[in-house]
């Protein structure tokens, strides 16, 4: 997975952290959790605030 795979990342995060409310997560934590996913293979430098927002929104939709 790359940073642009926001929907797939959100699904993985939802499965891995079902107890977390994605509306309350800090972007610093979100970035670390994404990079810790088993299938994730991208550089931290390729990530930005807009990408993290897209992942968070997709995770919120997944949780609802």
TORPALO-325748 format. One line per 3 residues: their letters; for each residue x negated, y, z negated of C-alpha. Coordinates in steps of 0.001 Angstrom, whole numbers. Layout:
! TORPALO-325748
a = X/Y/Z | ... .
! end
This chain:
! TORPALO-325748
xxx = 0/0/0 | -1003/3576/666 | 206/6818/-925 .
xxx = 2680/7269/1923 | 4531/4037/1018 | 6624/5863/-1575 .
xxx = 9658/3553/-1445 | 7613/372/-1812 | 5540/1952/-4596 .
xxx = 8735/2989/-6399 | 10095/-559/-6189 | 6862/-1966/-7596 .
xxx = 6815/585/-10429 | 10446/-163/-11265 | 9653/-3876/-11489 .
xxx = 6471/-3334/-13510 | 7820/-658/-15908 | 11580/-1259/-16309 .
xxx = 11584/422/-19728 | 10354/3763/-18339 | 12707/6581/-17370 .
xxx = 11070/7935/-14204 | 12556/11377/-14874 | 10275/11794/-17890 .
xxx = 6954/10598/-16473 | 3991/12948/-16097 | 2280/13037/-12722 .
xxx = -1064/12148/-14288 | 449/8930/-15660 | 2301/8235/-12429 .
xxx = -879/8525/-10404 | -2721/6119/-12713 | 119/3598/-12638 .
xxx = 303/3689/-8842 | -3434/3162/-8529 | -3206/198/-10941 .
xxx = -666/-1660/-8778 | -2059/-4925/-7405 | -1291/-4208/-3736 .
xxx = -2307/-550/-3822 | -5355/320/-1749 | -5911/4026/-1214 .
xxx = -8127/6818/-2491 | -7094/9167/-5295 | -8208/12066/-3112 .
xxx = -5407/11258/-640 | -2777/11971/-3286 | -1087/15289/-3944 .
xxx = 1854/16732/-5828 | 4274/16266/-2917 | 3388/12579/-2664 .
xxx = 3892/12072/-6403 | 7238/13894/-6203 | 8349/11590/-3387 .
xxx = 7345/8513/-5390 | 9109/9822/-8498 | 12318/10577/-6561 .
xxx = 12285/7133/-4968 | 11731/5555/-8402 | 14657/7531/-9852 .
xxx = 16893/6287/-7027 | 15666/2730/-7608 | 16425/2991/-11336 .
x = 19956/4235/-10727 .
! end
